[in-house]
């Protein structure tokens, strides 16, 4: 489930029809000022999100200028992005040196491109320092109305303060059994502040049985196809992860909390508001 940081040379980190998370596409593109990159992902709707820097994006006759604006890292300003319809070619041109995330989900209907500006972001903050679960979520493709986005959810998640848990209580979304749970593949890309920070991604397939733990560092990519999957940042380090969710049958995410720990939903301030916004 762990892809260690590497120079992907602007080639997909999680390509189309990946055997582990086939619903999701993920690419990381590095551009110098003035350089361009053409993104076209057949059978996937995509979202272009500058991690740092500023880009212009053209999709056919449609264009959006000045997307992005963050400086040295993902903590330096607010996110923005561009929705690109299924299979459509998008030309990304860097106004400054930039790192760009491209998130995608399998879908078969073609919608219209649109831009998400910083002013459109509706953040939700929940948890507390006392419960070691304090975090903020910035939805880029979150509560968009029907007919604008198909199956793709794109968010940025931040631990608030230095260290603490995320994705807790443990939850999963690997089976379509609505209204209890939805099937969503998920991919994360992690960053730490300072960048020598680290954390741990856990994965447990069955309640009551020992699971797996993976050491995550700045630039780690994690693929989640099944199982309960909380993660934690080490004390003294802030953690961020770019999150891509792609639904098998619907866009709205329905999380199933691990029965052993589900009661802790009632102990974490604001967590029910967080759950409600993954639509």
N, C-alpha and C positions, 0 to 999 in steps of 0.2 A: 504493500500500500504506500510505501515511501519512495519518492524519487528525490535523490540527493541533489543539491544545487550543482548545476553544470552550465557551460556555455552552450546554449541550444542553437546559436547561430540563426535566430529568428525562425527556426522550424518548430512546429508544434511540440509541446511537452506532453500533452495528451491529445493525440490525433483523432481524426474521425474513426468511428467504429472501434475504438480501443477495447480490447478484450475484457478489461476489468470494469471500466465505467463508460460503456458505449453511448450513453445518452449525452455525455459531456465532451466539450472541446475546450482546450486551453493552450494559448500561445503567449509567449513573452517576447516582445519585439524591442530591440534597442536601436535608436536612430540618432544620428548627429543632426544638428541644425541644417535644414535644407534637404535632408534625405527623405525619400518616400518609400512606402511599403504598400503593396497591393494585397489585401486580404480577401479571399473568396473561399468559403467553406460550403461545399455542396451538401445540401440536405440539412443544414444547421442555420438557425437564426443566431446572430452574434451581437455582442456588446463590446465596444471599444472603450477602454478606460485608461487614461494616462495615470501611471503610478507617480511619475514626476514629469515636469516639463509641459509644453504646450504643443498641440497639434491642430491641423485643419483636416477635416474628413469630408470626402466627396463620395456620394453614392448615386451614380447616374447623374441626373440633372439637379439633384438635391445636394446641398453642402452645409456644413456648419464650421465656423471659424472660431479659433481661440478656445478649444476644448482643453481643459486641464488648468495648469497654473501653479501646481505645487512645486516647491523648491527641491531641497536636498533629499527628502524622504516623504513617506506617506503620512507622516504626522504634521507636515508643513503645509496645511491648508485643507480645503474641502474637496471631495471627489466630484467628478463630472464624467459624462460619457455619451456615446452615440449608439443607438439601436440600429442594427443593420438587418434587413429582411433576409429570409431564407435564400441561400445560394447567391445572394447579390454580391458583386464586386465592390469593395470599398477601398479608396485610395487614401492613405494616411500620410500626411506631409508634416514633418516636424518643423516648428518655428524655432525651437530651442532643442538642445540635447534632451532626449526623452527616453523613458522606459514606458512601454505600453502593454497593458494586459488585454488580451482578446478572449472573451468568454463565449461559449456557445452551447446550444441545446438542440437536439434533433427535433424537427417540426416539419409540417408539410403544407402549411398555409403561408401565403406571402402578405405581410402587412407593410406599412409605410415606415420609412426611416424617421427618427426624431432624435433630438438632443435632450440630454438631461443635464441641466446646469446646477451649480452649487446651491442656488436658491430653491431648487426643486427637491433637494434631499430632505427627507423627513426622519431625523435620527430618533432612536429610542435608546434610553439608558436604563439599565435595571441592575438588580443585585445590590450588594453592599460590601463595604470593607469587612464588616463583622462576619459575613458568610463566605468571604474570600471568593465572591462570584461577581465582582463589580465590572461591568463592561458596557460598551456603547456599540450600537449597530447603525451603520449608515447604508440605507437601501438605495441602490442606484436603479435597479429594476426591481421594485417591490410592489407597492400597491398601485400598479398601473391598471387602468380600466380594461375590461374585456375588449378584444379587437385591436389592441395595440401591441401586445406581446403574447407569444404562444405558451411555451413551457419553461421559459428561462427566468431564473431568479439570480440576481447579482447583488452582492452586498460586501461591505467592508466591516470587519469586526475588530474592535480594539479592547484589550484589557484596560481597565481604568486603574491607574496606580501601577505599582511595580510588583508583579507576581500575581498569581491567583488562577482560578479555574474558569473554564469556558465550556459551553456545551453540557453543563451540569444542571440538574440531575442527568445521568446518562440516558440517552435516547437513541432511537433508530428510526429509519424510514426506508425499509428495504422491501416492503410487501404492500401491494394494493389490496387493502381490506377496509375500504371506506365504510363508515366515517371514522374508524379507529386509527387508521394509518394509511399513508400514501407511499408509493414507491418513487423515490427520488435518488438518482446518482448524485454524488457530491465530490467536488475537488477544491482543495485549499492551496494557497501559496502563502507561506509565512514570512514575516519580517520581525526583527527584534530591535529594540532600542535600549542601550547601545547594540550595535550590530553583532557583537560577540556573544549576545545573550542566547538562551536556549530554553527549550521546554520539552514536553513529552506528550505524544499522542497515544491514547489508549484505545483499544478495540476489544470488545468482548462479544462473542457470538451467542452464548447461551447464559441465561441467568444462573448464577451459582457456580459457574465453571471459570477457571483461570483463563484470562485473555492474553493479548499481546500488548507490548509497549514499545514505542519507537522514539528515538532521540531526534528531535526536530531543531533545526538551526535556521539562521537567516537564509532565505531562498529555498527552503524545503517545500516540496509539493507532496500533498497527501491525497490519495484516491480512496473514497469510501463507497463501497458497493453494498455492504451489509454490516450489521452489527451495531452495538452501542458504542459511541465514540466521543467521550469527553476528552479535553486536552487541558494542559496546565502550563503556565509560564513560571520559570524559576524566580525566586525572590530577587528583587533588585532590577528586574528587566520588564519593560513593556513589550507586549506582544500584539501583533496585527496579523490578520489573515484575510486575504482576498478569497471570497467564497462564491462558488458557482454551484447552483442546484438546477437539475433538469428533471422534470417530472415525466413519468412513463405514460400517465393517462390524464393528468391535470397539472395546472400550474401551482395551485395552492398547496403548501406543504402541511402535512398532518404528521406531527411527531408522536411517536409512542414512547413514553417514558418507562424506563426499566422498572418492573414492578417492585423490586426490592427497595428502590430508592425514590419512587414516584412521590411519596409523601413529602419530600423536601421541596416540591413545587410550592407548597404552602408556606415555606419558611423564607423564600427568596423574594424580596420586594420587586414588584414590577414584571416578574417573569411571564405572567399571563398576557400582559400587553405586548411583550416581545413575540410570543408565540402567535398572537393574532395578526401580526404585521407581515408574516411570510406568506403573502397572497399573490 
